[in-house]
């Protein structure tokens, strides 16, 4: 009985992790975006273009200095939350999906709980 309970618990845990990454981003839900976000070096304040597959944090809106914090990432995509909300048309329960190779916003996704 104990192995069956452990197997059931492990299955439930894996299923909850798998469902944490939303497959679709809604591009129609976002507004007022920069062409590309930049990487902010928090120690020096220097900014640089986004490059490479790694999702960096924080990102910066070069137009007004809004910082975005990485919530989760996979496969070169990152879900970010702006430090000030509402922003970019996002609700308090949404995150902004950004292509970590280019710094270009893709769309809105549900934020992790």
N, C-alpha and C positions, 0 to 999 in steps of 0.2 A: 504494500500500500504506500509506503514512504517513497519508493522510487517513482511510482506513478504520480504522486503529488509534486515531486521535484521536477519531473518531466513536464507536467502541466504548467508549473510556475515558470520554468525556463521558456516554454513556448509562448506564454503570455508576455513575458518580458521582451522576447525577440520581436514579437508582433507589434508591441507598443513602440519599440525603437524604429522598426521599419516604417511605421505610419507617421513618424515625426517629420519626415521630409516630404513636403508637398510637391507633387509632380508638376503641377501647372502654376504658372505665374500669370496674372492678369495685367497685360500691358495697358488696357483701357482704364484701369483704376488709378493710374499715376499721372501727375501733372507737374509742371514747373520744374523740370529737371535740367541739370547742366548737361552738356554734350558728353562729358566724362567726369567721373569722380577721380580724385587724386589720393595718393597715400600720404599720410601725415606722420612725420617722425616726431612723436610726442616729446622726446628728450630735447630736440633742437628746434622744433617748430618748422623745420624745412619740409617742403612738399616735393613730391616727384610723381611722374606718370605711373599708372598701374602697369605692371609688366610681369609676365610669368604666370604660371597656373596657381600659385599659392594665394589664398585669400588673406589679405592683410587688414590690420585694424590698428588704429582708426583710419577711416577714409574721410575725405574732406570735400565739401562742395566749394570749388574755387571761387564761386561768385560771391558768397557771403560768409564763408568760414564755418558753416554748419558741419559738425562732426557726426560720423555714423559709426556705430559699434557693431562688430561682427557677432551674430547670435549663433550661427551654425553654418557649416559649409560641406560641400561634397562635389567631386568632379569638376572643379574649376568654377563653381557657382557659390556665391555667399549670400546669406540673408542678413540684412543689416537693419538696425533701428537708428533713426536720427535722434540726436540728443534733445532736440526740441520737437514736440509734437503738438498739434498736427503739422505735418510737413509732407510735401510731395503728393498730396491727396490721400495719404494713408490714414486709416483709423487707428485708434489705440491698440487694436487687436491685429494689426497687420505689420509686416516687415517688407523691406524693399529688397528684391532679388537683384544682384549685380553680377555681371560676368567678371570674374576675377582676373581674366587675361587682358581685358580692355578697359574696365572701369565704367562700362555702359550699363545703365539700368535696364532690366528686362521686364519687370512687372511687380505687382503686389502679391504677397502670399500670406497665409495665416501665420502669425507670430507664435513661437513656442509658448506654452503655458508655464 
